[in-house]
């Protein structure tokens, strides 16, 4: 009979690696970002009051606080459909600077849910503000499933949603919009919510008047009740993009005509 093999010596337990000061700091920041991101996993809905308006009191506070600063530093004039009635709708417009979010806010007494890059909603102060006004965090392409589902939830609740299809601020020197990300047409068709198009006709500059044109709300009724393909949604998104170009061209033509 073979002799019993010797039992190998038990491996000594490895000591956990000590983190450097920089690694500890990075880990702490990551945990804080994850905690902030978790706050925005589910959008905050606002019930309608007795008159049927969905009021965001914190947004009204921000309107009161920043309206004078906005108007004095970046003066603006709204043209077209200046008042939007109560109920669900999708604001759809181009984007130049952070103050652009106030243009839709000046057309309604109701609250507005804004689609914002998830990274923005993980910033210290903006995370708190975003949570208070029911902002929806989105990946850069704006097509992640959670973003779509939370946006539909807002519209089904009869509330307003605002998005900038360019996905980020347009810092180019030209007159062209940045490439548009899809999603607006899908939300409008799925919920039958009207779209309120608006176009910022000139790049906002300090102490220079900015003209913002709002179009009449409209629906994509030609796509209702159909089984749509990705090509159909792309076609609808292109119609929305062209709508902004047309509105801007019409306004500029009317301005030139008025000067003659």
N, C-alpha and C positions, 0 to 999 in steps of 0.2 A: 504494500500500500504506500502510495506516495505521501511524503510528509505534507502536513498542512501548510499551504503557502503563508508567508508572513503577511499580516495586515499592513497595507501601506500607511504611513503616517498621515493623520488627518491634516488636510490643508488648513493653514492658518487663515482665519477670516480677514479679508482685505479691509483695510481702514478706508473710510470714505475720503475721497479727494477733497482737500481743503480748497474752497473757492477763493479766488483773489478778490480784492476790494472792488475792482472793476466788474468782475463777474457777478458779485453779489448785487451791485447796483443795477446791472442790466437785468438780472432775474427779478428784482423788485419792480422795475419799470414794466417788465413783461406781465407780471401778475396784475399790476394796476390797470394796464391796457385791457387785459382779459376781463377784469371786473367791470370796467366801463363798457366794453363791448356787450357783456351779458345784460346790461341794463336796457339795451336797445334791441334785444332779440324779438320782443313783441311790442308792436306799436301801441301807443296810448290813444284810446278813442275818447271822444268828447260827446256826451249826450246832448240832444237838442233841448233848448229851453222851451217854455210854454208857447213862445211865438215861432218855434221851429228853427231857431238859429243855433248853430254850433259855435259857442263862444269859447275862446281861449283867453283867459284873463291875463296870463303871463305874456301872451303875444300883444295884447292891448297895452300892457305896461311897456313893452319894447317899442311899440309904435309911438307911444307918448315920449319915451326917452330919446329915441334916435331920429324921429322925424325932423326936428329942427336942425340937428347936425347934418343929416343927409341933405336936406333942402338947401342949407346955407353953403355947404362945402361942395356938393355935387348938385346944383340946381337942375330941375327937370320939369318937363311939361308933358302931361298925358293927353293923348289924342284918341278919338274913337269911343269905343264902348267903355265908359269910365266906371260904371256901376254894374256889378254882377250880382244877380239875385241869390237867394238862399238855395241851398241844396248842393248836391255833388257836381263837381266839374274838374277838369284837368287844365291847369295853366301850362302853356307850352311856349317857351321863348328862348332866345339866344342869351349868351352870358359873357359879361366883360369883367365885372368886379363883385365883391362881396355885397355891396349895397343893392345889387340887382334884385335881391329877394324882397325888397320893400315895394317894388313896382306893383306886383300882384296884390300885396297887402293893402295898398291904397285904394283898391277897387271894391273892397268888401268889408263888412263889419264882422264877418265870421273869421274863425281861425283857419289856417292853411297848414297842411302837412307838407313838409319839404323833403324831397329826396336828396340826400347828401352822401358824399363819399364816406364810407365806413371809417376811414382814417381820421376824418374831421371830427366825427362823433366820439372819437377816443381821446380827443384833446381835453384838458382839464375843465375849462369853463364852458366850452361849446358842448361838451357831453351833457352837462347839467341843463343848459338851455335847450338843447335838442330833445332831451327827455321831457322837459316841461311843455314843449309845444308839439310833441308827438312826431318828431322827425323820423324818417326811415333811413337807416343805413343801407348803403348799396355798394357792391363791388364796382370797380371802375367801369365795367361794361354795362352795368345796370340790368343784367339779365338773370341774376341768380334767382332761384325759385323762391326763397324766403322774401326777397324784395317784392316780387310780383304778388305773392299771396298777401303780404301785409298791405300793399297798395290797394289791392282789390277789396280787402276788408274795410279800409278807410272809405272808399267810394261807395261800397254797399251800405255803409252806415250813414250815407247822405252827406259826407264831408268833402272838403276841397283838398286837392293835391296839386303841387307845383313841381315841375321838373325842368331841368335844362338839358336837352338832348345832346349838347356838345360834350357833356360829362365833366368839363373843367372850364376855367376862365380862358377866353380867347385872347391870347397875348400877341398874336401875329400882327404884322404891320398892314396887311392887306384888308380888303373889304369882304372877303369870303368868310363864311361860317366854317368852323371846324367840322370834320366828319361827324354826322349824327349817329348816336347809338340808338338801336331800336328799343321798343317797349311801350312807347306812348300809344301807338295805335292798338296794340294788343289790349292794354288796359281799357281804352275807350270802347273797343268792340265787345269785350267780355262783360263790361258793366253797363253799356249803353249810356255812359256819362258824356255830356257835351264837352267839347274842347274849347278853351278860351285862348286863342293865339295872341301873342304879343311880340313885338320886335323892337329892340333898342336900336334906333336908326343911326346913332353916332356914338363913338366910343366916349364914355364918361371921362371928363377931365375936370380938375379942380377949378371951380368958379366959372365953368363954361356950361351953357344950357344943353341938356340932353333931351332929345325928343323920343318919346316911347309911344308906339301906336298899338292900341288894343283892337282886335277884330271882334265881330259878333260871334257869340258862341255857336258852334255847329256840331253836328253828329256825323259819324261815318256810317250812315244808315245803309249805304249800298253794300256794306259787308255784313249786315245783320242776317241771321238765319241761314248762313252758309257754312259749309265745312271748308275752312280756309287752310291754305298751304303756307309754308314759310315765305314763298314768293308773293302771296297775297298781302301778308303783313309788311313785307319790304316795300311793296307798291304803295300801301297806305302810309307808311312812314315817309316815303319820298313825296307824297302829296302834301304832308304836313310841312316838310322842309321847304317845298316850293311855295307854300302858302306864305311863309315868312318872307321869302325873297320878293314875292309879288306885293305884299303889304308895304315893304320898305320902298320898293320902286315906285308904287303909286303915291306914297307920301312925298318922296323926293320930287316927283314930277309936279305934284300940286304946289310944293314950296317954290319951285322955279317959276311956275305959272303965276303965283301970287306976287312975285318980285317984279314981274314985267309990267 
